[in-house]
Amino acid sequence: MDDYVGGQPYGSGLQSRDAVKVSWLKPIGLLWLSIYNFIMRILTLGIHHFWGKTEVRKRIWSSVRLNGEPLEYTGTGRELFTGFLIVFAAVLLPTMLLTLAAVMLLGVDSVWLKVFQGALYAFFLFLTGAAIYRAQRYRLNRTRWRGIRAGLSGSSLRYAWTYFWTLLLLPVTFGWIAPWRSTLLQRIITQDMRFGDKHFRFSGGSGPLYKSFAVFWLLNVVVIGGVLAIIGKAIVGSMNAFQADEGDLRQQLPPDAIPGLLAAIYGGLFVAGLIYMVLSVWYRAAMIRHFARYTHIDGLDFKSNVTARGLLGIAITNYLLLFVGALLASVVLGGIGMVVLGGLSGFGIDPLGLAQNVEPQALAGRIGILVTFVFLFALGMLLPLTQARTSGYLVRNLALSGTIDLATVAAGAPEDIRRGEGLAQAFDIDAL
């Protein structure tokens, strides 16, 4: 009887030491899948999100090839949905009820209420670290190659505590602890990772990152701070120019001022986002290359060739794709909304108060809030497409040198993970 290793017969082409080549095969149909998932999320009130995300992952995972053979993602939408429901019932719902009870018992102006809210905020920061680790563990556990399962075998509580206390030091150090913190968290994750029964190793320090970070930090403070100050001043100036009499406490804006104000806000966010991407790419590229260089498994070493120019090109085009997609989706949804409102008005239903004696300022405010909500919701429509473009760039610029003894890699015992990424889904901290 043949012995099986990683789902293949021992000696079926596997050498004692094997080189590994990583490649990327562009997935097809992601544009239409993105649009389909967006429509289904609307029709199912968001429930389809978990199944849509699973299908996107399957396509992206299968596009990554090791020695010509694809990775396999075995997670399910049901697992993600179940995990979200459990976290909602066990964490989010009790938190909301407890917060409501605290407000009613202590009063909105109570010092103890502020203490309670601060403790709650700290608790959720801690849970964020746990969510990042558990999401990574779930994804790795649901990743296979040649029947060999990946995994993450450490403690999410240890990672969450490190994530929490180092996060508290960021404002104290004006952000200068960031490279050391990122390296520390990367070391924990990497050294807990395994492929079958082979464990990864991380041997790097944070020192080489500080030159790139210093440039990023200084430029970020000077340029983005200046731009935001100018935009803020322009917004305040427009509000002062259109405000009512000095004795009017409402300080309401006339209808013709609101579109300009919304345009200034959207334009400011758009410009600030572009500037941040331009300034951050040098540091992010250096960090990716640094982390890859000091990552090892068995006799394999990793090397990344990503560049600031490449990351910038991907980031800007992805940003534009999301923005244009959101605009198109908003126009379509706006047209559908107008038709629906027209139909409702035929039955005497007037949700926006168009047929009532509603003040123009109030009506403009309602429409502005509605447009903002639709636009922000639509920003995620083409997210699967941008995720695949980013993943493809990173994989195409990743190289593995050395060899690994695949003949001795055991498939790895499956972990009892049935609840998906509940915390990550509930906190919405992980797009992929």
C-alpha positions, 0 to 999 in steps of 0.5 A: 500500500502506498504511503500518502503525503499531503494527499498524494502518493509518496514518490509520485513526483515529489523529490526529497527537496523541492523548489517552490515557484509562486505565480498568479493566474488572473481570475475571470468574472470578478467584475460581474461577481462584484455587481451581482454581490452588490445587488444581492446584498441589497435584496437580502438586506445584507445577508448575502454578504457572507456568501459573496465574500466566500465566493470572492475568496475562492476565486482569489485563492485559486488564482495563487499557484504554487508550482502550477497548482492552485491554492484551495479555499474551503470556507463557507458563507454559512460559517461566516454568517454563523460566526457573525450571529454568535458574536452579535448575540454574545457581544454586540447585543449585550453591549448595546443593552448594557450601554442603554441601561448605564445611560438610564441609570447614571444619566448622560452627564454622569462622570461614571458614564464616561468612565464606563464608556472609556472602559467599553472602548478599551475592551473593544480595542482589545477585541479588535486584536483578537478579531484580527488574529482569529480571522487570520487563523480561520482563513489559514485553516481553510487554505489547502495546497495539494491537500496540505492544510495551513494553520495558525496555532498560537493564542488570540488572547496573547496577540490581542493583549500585545495589539492593545498595549502597543496601540496605547503607546502610539499617541504617547510616542506620536506614532514613532513606535509604529515600525517596532509595533508592526514588526512585533505583531508580524513576528507573533503571527508569522511564528504561529503560522504553519504549513502542514506540520512545518512552522514559519519563522521570522528573524527580522527587527524593526531598525531597517524600517525607521528611515522610510517611516521617518520620511512618511511621518514628516511628509504626512504631518506637513502636507496632509495637515496643511491640506485638511486645514485649508479644506476645513477653513473653506468649509467654515467660511462657506457656513459663515457666509450663508448662516442666518442672523446672529441672533438665530440659534439654529444657524441654518444653511439655505438650500443652495449652500448644502450641495456646495458644502457636500461637494467640499466634504467629498472633495476633501476626503477624496484629495486627502485619501489620494495624498495619504496613498502617495505619501504612504507607499514608500513606507508600505513597500519597504515594510512588505519587502522587510517582512518577506525578507525575514520570513522562512519555512524549512529551507525556503526564504521569501523575497518581495520585489514590490516597489513604491511606484507599483503600490501607488499605481495599484492604490490610485487605480483601485481608489478611482475604481471604487469612487467611479463605481460608487458614483455609477451605483449611486446614480442607478440607485437614485433613479430607482429611488425616484421611481419608487418614491413616485410609486409611493406617492400614488398611494399617498405615501410621502417619506421625504415630505415632498407634498408636505409643508417641509422647510427647504432646509430640512428637505435638503438635509434629508436628501443630503443624508440619503445621498451620503448613505447611498454613496458610502454603501456603494463604495464597496461594490467593486471591492472584490475587483480591487482586492484581486488586483492588489493580491495579484500585484503582491503575488507576482512580485513574490519569489521563494528561494531555497527548497523544502522537503515536501515529502516530510510535510504532513497534511496537518490535523484539522482544527475544530473551527466552525464559527468563521470570523465572527469578531472580524465580521462584526467589527468590519475590520477585514475586507478580504 
